[in-house]
Amino acid sequence: MHNRCTFLLAFLLLLLVSCKSNPRDDLSENKAVDTLMEQLKIEIFDPIANTIVDSNATFEILASGFYWSEGPLWIDELQAVIFSDVPANRIYKWSEKDSLSIYLESAGHTGEENKGSDKGSNGLTLDLENKLLLCQHGDRRIARMEADVKKPQDQFSTIADSYEGKKFNSPNDLVMDSAGNIYFTDPPYGRPDNKTGEIGINGVFKVSSHKEVSLLVDSLKWPNGIALSIDQQTLYVNQSDPENPVLYSFDIAGDGSLKKGKVLFDFLGLAKNAKGLPDGLKIHKSGNIFATGPGGVHIIDPVGKHLATIKTGKSTANCAFDTDQKYLYMTTTDLLIRVRLK
């Protein structure tokens, strides 16, 4: 861990950069540096986790002052992580070279009349052509940015915006497989009062490479983060239901449907003593799941064993690795944080 003086200096420099780049400088939710240092830690529950993380790993607060940071995505071409600030209707970029900058405006609710919308983009990923795919709350669709990722523009095409003629609620998170199929969740978090829209369900869907939409799961109350196992035979879905906060796993059948759905991990016990609910998740090259939940990011193996927790002290929306998985980037309420991995 950085010593206290180094951490304090880095934090003060961060605030100077932040004031130039962020839409607001309200750091009232941030706590004193000493308190932050105490909260950012890694707790190991199984020795296997020591091959992935170090209990004395270095944490860095990279940027602050956001409304609700979400959907981090590492883009190799940019050598940067981009992420959504949902209520700001904006995507930011952070890199070692340039620090924090605005990547894309009107990211989730497009059109001149919606620039001030609080229904921005959420989950982000790249397709097989290295184009940016977005879950857009305001436009209620999965969209593709047609501009090059190096020169972002609000030029979007619709991948999917409805099922059986009914508009989606507000697509939240997505993942694409090697065949070009997109799996995504559609809770109503971008809807007025979080109420399900005309589609009548909060579903898990698949969009084929030919843009055919199929419903995979309609029984989850609040489906949220989504990820595929390395062999692409298992689909993981986090449910952010306060009464039933769990991580589900589903086997993917040969015809693309899901079977053998089960609760892989139950966060309920953790939720009694920590902030946050299950949200985003990513799969490590080891096959283990990095799932956000109460208290931070939890490392869970494919059979549901809790290996470690990366504690953030805040509600943590999502996480992402860089290409080499040297770092884990975390969007944590108003912060962008990263931690060094092994």
C-alpha positions as CSV (number, residue, x, y, z in Angstrom):
1,M,0.0,0.0,0.0
2,H,1.2,3.5,-0.7
3,N,2.5,5.3,2.4
4,R,0.4,8.0,3.8
5,C,2.3,11.0,2.4
6,T,2.4,9.5,-1.1
7,F,-1.3,8.8,-1.0
8,L,-2.2,12.3,0.2
9,L,-0.1,14.0,-2.5
10,A,-1.7,11.8,-5.2
11,F,-5.1,12.6,-3.8
12,L,-4.5,16.4,-3.9
13,L,-3.2,16.2,-7.4
14,L,-6.3,14.2,-8.4
15,L,-8.5,16.9,-7.1
16,L,-6.7,19.6,-9.2
17,V,-7.3,17.5,-12.3
18,S,-10.8,16.7,-11.2
19,C,-11.7,20.3,-11.0
20,K,-10.8,20.8,-14.7
21,S,-12.6,17.7,-16.0
22,N,-15.6,16.9,-13.9
23,P,-19.2,18.2,-14.3
24,R,-19.3,18.9,-10.6
25,D,-16.8,19.4,-7.8
26,D,-19.0,18.1,-5.0
27,L,-16.8,15.8,-3.1
28,S,-19.1,15.8,0.0
29,E,-19.6,12.0,-0.3
30,N,-15.8,11.4,-0.3
31,K,-14.3,10.9,3.2
32,A,-11.0,11.9,4.6
33,V,-7.9,10.4,3.1
34,D,-7.2,8.4,6.2
35,T,-10.7,6.9,6.2
36,L,-10.4,6.0,2.5
37,M,-7.1,4.3,3.1
38,E,-8.8,2.2,5.8
39,Q,-11.7,1.2,3.7
40,L,-9.8,0.2,0.5
41,K,-8.5,-3.2,1.4
42,I,-8.6,-6.8,0.2
43,E,-9.9,-9.6,2.5
44,I,-8.8,-13.2,1.5
45,F,-11.1,-16.1,2.4
46,D,-9.4,-18.9,0.4
47,P,-5.7,-19.3,-0.3
48,I,-6.4,-19.7,-4.0
49,A,-7.2,-16.0,-4.1
50,N,-3.5,-15.3,-3.4
51,T,-2.7,-16.2,-7.0
52,I,-5.0,-13.4,-8.2
53,V,-4.8,-10.6,-5.7
54,D,-2.5,-9.5,-2.9
55,S,-4.0,-8.5,0.5
56,N,-1.5,-5.6,0.5
57,A,-2.3,-4.5,-3.1
58,T,-2.1,-0.8,-4.1
59,F,-5.3,1.1,-4.6
60,E,-5.6,4.3,-6.6
61,I,-8.4,6.8,-6.7
62,L,-8.2,7.9,-10.3
63,A,-11.1,10.4,-10.6
64,S,-14.0,11.7,-8.5
65,G,-17.1,13.9,-8.6
66,F,-19.5,11.8,-10.7
67,Y,-23.2,11.3,-10.1
68,W,-23.3,7.5,-10.6
69,S,-20.3,6.0,-12.4
70,E,-21.1,2.7,-14.3
71,G,-20.1,0.3,-17.1
72,P,-16.3,0.6,-17.2
73,L,-14.7,-0.8,-20.4
74,W,-11.0,-1.0,-21.2
75,I,-10.2,-0.1,-24.9
76,D,-6.8,-1.2,-26.0
77,E,-6.6,1.2,-28.9
78,L,-7.0,4.1,-26.5
79,Q,-4.9,2.5,-23.7
80,A,-7.7,3.9,-21.6
81,V,-10.8,2.9,-19.6
82,I,-14.1,4.5,-20.5
83,F,-17.2,4.5,-18.3
84,S,-20.7,5.9,-18.1
85,D,-21.9,8.6,-15.7
86,V,-25.6,7.7,-16.1
87,P,-27.3,10.8,-14.7
88,A,-25.0,13.1,-16.6
89,N,-25.8,11.4,-19.9
90,R,-22.1,11.2,-20.6
91,I,-19.2,8.8,-21.0
92,Y,-15.7,9.6,-19.6
93,K,-12.3,8.4,-20.5
94,W,-9.3,7.9,-18.2
95,S,-5.8,7.1,-19.3
96,E,-2.3,7.2,-17.8
97,K,-1.3,9.7,-20.5
98,D,-4.2,12.2,-20.4
99,S,-6.0,11.5,-17.0
100,L,-9.7,12.3,-17.1
101,S,-11.6,13.7,-20.1
102,I,-15.1,13.6,-21.6
103,Y,-15.3,10.9,-24.2
104,L,-18.9,11.2,-25.4
105,E,-21.9,13.5,-24.7
106,S,-25.6,12.5,-25.0
107,A,-24.4,8.9,-24.6
108,G,-27.7,7.3,-23.5
109,H,-30.4,9.7,-24.4
110,T,-29.7,11.1,-27.8
111,G,-30.9,14.2,-29.6
112,E,-30.4,17.9,-29.0
113,E,-33.5,18.1,-26.9
114,N,-32.2,15.4,-24.5
115,K,-28.7,16.9,-23.7
116,G,-29.8,17.6,-20.1
117,S,-31.4,14.1,-19.6
118,D,-30.5,12.0,-16.6
119,K,-31.0,8.8,-18.5
120,G,-27.6,8.1,-19.9
121,S,-25.7,5.1,-21.0
122,N,-25.0,2.2,-18.7
123,G,-23.2,-1.0,-19.7
124,L,-20.6,-0.8,-22.5
125,T,-18.7,-3.4,-24.6
126,L,-17.0,-3.7,-28.0
127,D,-18.4,-5.8,-30.8
128,L,-16.4,-8.0,-33.2
129,E,-15.6,-5.0,-35.4
130,N,-14.3,-3.1,-32.4
131,K,-17.3,-0.7,-32.5
132,L,-18.7,0.5,-29.2
133,L,-22.0,-1.1,-28.1
134,L,-24.1,0.8,-25.4
135,C,-27.0,0.1,-23.2
136,Q,-29.0,3.4,-23.5
137,H,-31.4,4.2,-20.8
138,G,-33.1,7.2,-22.4
139,D,-33.4,5.7,-25.9
140,R,-34.3,2.3,-24.3
141,R,-32.2,0.3,-26.7
142,I,-29.0,-1.5,-27.4
143,A,-27.1,0.8,-29.8
144,R,-23.9,0.8,-31.8
145,M,-21.7,3.9,-32.1
146,E,-20.8,3.9,-35.8
147,A,-17.9,6.3,-35.3
148,D,-14.4,4.9,-34.7
149,V,-13.6,4.5,-31.0
150,K,-10.7,6.8,-31.4
151,K,-12.9,9.6,-32.7
152,P,-16.2,9.2,-30.8
153,Q,-19.3,10.9,-32.2
154,D,-23.0,10.6,-31.3
155,Q,-23.7,8.6,-34.4
156,F,-25.7,5.5,-33.4
157,S,-27.5,2.7,-35.1
158,T,-30.1,0.5,-33.3
159,I,-29.2,-3.1,-32.6
160,A,-32.4,-3.8,-30.7
161,D,-35.1,-1.7,-29.0
162,S,-38.1,-3.9,-28.6
163,Y,-39.4,-7.4,-28.1
164,E,-42.6,-8.6,-29.9
165,G,-43.3,-5.0,-30.7
166,K,-43.0,-3.6,-27.2
167,K,-40.2,-1.3,-26.2
168,F,-37.5,-2.4,-23.7
169,N,-37.5,-0.9,-20.2
170,S,-33.9,0.4,-20.1
171,P,-31.2,-2.0,-21.1
172,N,-28.6,-2.2,-18.3
173,D,-25.7,-4.4,-19.1
174,L,-24.5,-6.6,-22.0
175,V,-21.9,-9.0,-23.2
176,M,-21.2,-10.4,-26.7
177,D,-20.0,-13.9,-27.5
178,S,-17.5,-14.9,-30.2
179,A,-20.4,-15.6,-32.7
180,G,-21.7,-12.0,-32.4
181,N,-24.7,-12.8,-30.2
182,I,-25.5,-10.2,-27.5
183,Y,-26.8,-11.1,-24.1
184,F,-28.3,-8.3,-22.0
185,T,-30.5,-7.4,-19.0
186,D,-33.5,-5.1,-19.1
187,P,-34.5,-3.9,-15.6
188,P,-36.5,-0.6,-15.3
189,Y,-33.8,1.5,-13.6
190,G,-34.1,4.1,-16.4
191,R,-37.8,4.2,-16.2
192,P,-39.9,6.8,-14.2
193,D,-40.2,5.5,-10.6
194,N,-38.3,2.3,-11.7
195,K,-41.6,0.9,-13.0
196,T,-41.6,-1.8,-15.6
197,G,-42.8,-0.4,-19.0
198,E,-45.2,-1.8,-21.6
199,I,-43.1,-4.9,-22.2
200,G,-44.4,-6.1,-18.9
201,I,-41.3,-8.0,-17.6
202,N,-37.8,-7.3,-16.4
203,G,-36.0,-9.8,-18.7
204,V,-32.8,-11.3,-19.8
205,F,-32.6,-11.2,-23.6
206,K,-30.4,-12.4,-26.5
207,V,-29.9,-10.5,-29.8
208,S,-28.5,-12.8,-32.5
209,S,-25.9,-11.7,-35.0
210,H,-28.9,-11.2,-37.4
211,K,-30.6,-8.9,-34.9
212,E,-33.3,-11.4,-33.9
213,V,-34.4,-10.8,-30.3
214,S,-35.3,-13.7,-28.0
215,L,-36.4,-13.8,-24.4
216,L,-34.2,-16.0,-22.2
217,V,-35.4,-15.3,-18.7
218,D,-38.5,-13.5,-17.5
219,S,-38.6,-14.6,-13.8
220,L,-36.0,-12.3,-12.3
221,K,-37.2,-9.2,-10.4
222,W,-34.1,-7.0,-10.9
223,P,-31.7,-8.6,-13.4
224,N,-28.6,-6.4,-13.6
225,G,-24.9,-7.3,-14.4
226,I,-24.2,-10.1,-17.0
227,A,-21.2,-12.0,-18.1
228,L,-20.2,-15.2,-20.0
229,S,-17.8,-17.9,-18.8
230,I,-14.5,-18.2,-20.7
231,D,-15.8,-21.3,-22.6
232,Q,-19.0,-19.4,-23.3
233,Q,-21.1,-22.3,-22.0
234,T,-22.4,-20.5,-18.9
235,L,-24.2,-17.2,-18.5
236,Y,-24.0,-15.3,-15.2
237,V,-26.5,-12.8,-14.1
238,N,-26.5,-10.6,-10.9
239,Q,-29.8,-9.8,-9.4
240,S,-30.0,-6.5,-7.5
241,D,-33.1,-7.3,-5.5
242,P,-32.8,-6.1,-1.9
243,E,-34.9,-9.1,-0.7
244,N,-33.1,-11.6,-2.9
245,P,-29.6,-10.3,-3.8
246,V,-28.0,-13.3,-5.6
247,L,-25.8,-14.3,-8.5
248,Y,-27.4,-16.7,-10.9
249,S,-25.7,-19.1,-13.3
250,F,-27.4,-20.7,-16.4
251,D,-26.1,-23.3,-18.8
252,I,-26.3,-22.3,-22.4
253,A,-28.0,-25.0,-24.5
254,G,-27.1,-25.9,-28.1
255,D,-30.1,-24.0,-29.4
256,G,-29.1,-20.8,-27.5
257,S,-31.7,-21.2,-24.8
258,L,-30.8,-21.3,-21.1
259,K,-31.2,-24.3,-18.8
260,K,-30.3,-25.4,-15.3
261,G,-30.6,-22.0,-13.8
262,K,-29.4,-21.9,-10.2
263,V,-28.3,-19.5,-7.4
264,L,-24.5,-19.6,-7.6
265,F,-24.0,-17.1,-4.7
266,D,-26.2,-15.4,-2.1
267,F,-25.2,-11.9,-1.0
268,L,-28.0,-11.6,1.6
269,G,-25.7,-12.2,4.6
270,L,-23.2,-9.6,3.3
271,A,-25.9,-7.1,2.7
272,K,-26.6,-6.8,6.4
273,N,-23.3,-5.2,7.1
274,A,-22.2,-3.4,3.9
275,K,-23.3,-0.9,1.4
276,G,-24.6,-1.9,-2.1
277,L,-26.4,-4.6,-4.0
278,P,-25.3,-7.1,-6.7
279,D,-24.6,-5.1,-9.9
280,G,-22.0,-5.6,-12.6
281,L,-19.6,-8.5,-13.0
282,K,-16.6,-9.6,-15.1
283,I,-14.8,-12.9,-15.6
284,H,-11.1,-13.2,-14.8
285,K,-8.7,-15.2,-17.0
286,S,-8.6,-17.7,-14.2
287,G,-12.4,-18.4,-14.7
288,N,-13.3,-16.8,-11.4
289,I,-16.0,-14.2,-11.2
290,F,-15.4,-10.6,-10.1
291,A,-19.0,-9.6,-9.0
292,T,-19.9,-6.3,-7.4
293,G,-22.1,-6.6,-4.4
294,P,-22.4,-5.4,-0.8
295,G,-19.1,-3.9,0.3
296,G,-17.2,-3.9,-3.0
297,V,-16.1,-6.5,-5.5
298,H,-16.3,-10.2,-4.6
299,I,-14.2,-12.9,-6.2
300,I,-16.3,-16.1,-6.5
301,D,-15.2,-19.3,-8.2
302,P,-17.3,-21.1,-10.8
303,V,-18.9,-23.4,-8.2
304,G,-19.9,-20.5,-6.0
305,K,-17.1,-20.4,-3.4
306,H,-16.3,-17.0,-2.0
307,L,-12.5,-16.5,-2.4
308,A,-12.0,-12.8,-1.5
309,T,-13.5,-9.4,-1.3
310,I,-12.0,-6.2,-2.6
311,K,-13.5,-3.7,-0.2
312,T,-14.4,-0.2,-1.4
313,G,-16.6,1.1,1.4
314,K,-19.1,2.3,-1.1
315,S,-21.8,1.0,-3.4
316,T,-19.9,-0.4,-6.4
317,A,-21.6,-0.5,-9.7
318,N,-19.3,-2.4,-12.0
319,C,-15.7,-3.3,-12.7
320,A,-13.4,-4.1,-15.7
321,F,-9.9,-5.4,-16.4
322,D,-7.3,-4.0,-18.7
323,T,-6.1,-6.3,-21.5
324,D,-3.3,-7.9,-19.4
325,Q,-5.5,-8.0,-16.3
326,K,-2.8,-6.1,-14.5
327,Y,-5.4,-3.8,-12.9
328,L,-9.1,-4.0,-11.9
329,Y,-11.0,-0.7,-12.6
330,M,-14.1,-0.1,-10.4
331,T,-16.9,2.4,-10.8
332,T,-17.9,3.2,-7.2
333,T,-20.7,5.7,-6.8
334,D,-18.8,9.0,-7.5
335,L,-15.4,7.5,-7.9
336,L,-13.2,5.6,-10.4
337,I,-10.8,3.4,-8.5
338,R,-8.3,0.8,-9.6
339,V,-6.4,-1.9,-7.7
340,R,-3.3,-3.8,-8.8
341,L,-3.7,-7.5,-9.4
342,K,-1.2,-10.3,-9.6
